[in-house]
Amino acid sequence: MMRHESVSTAMVTLLRRELHQAGWTARRLGETLDISEATAKRWLAGKGLTLDKIERLAGLCGMGIGDLAREAEQGQHGLA
């Protein structure tokens, strides 16, 4: 169970980093996805995320959810 949590946390951290590097702000995400800026900030904090939402956000960076999972998993192995 802990392993699952650490990988999912790593996925959100990686997603947040990728979005930031691609120039996505909470305001821009809100405008693009037709959500409030507050909702975008919650999602970026890892709150209220579903697999569908993660996939939508990852798609903005040209990634799929599988890409995020693989990179997060590799990052976890790198820390071990």
Beta strands, then each sheet from edge to edge (+ up, - down):
end
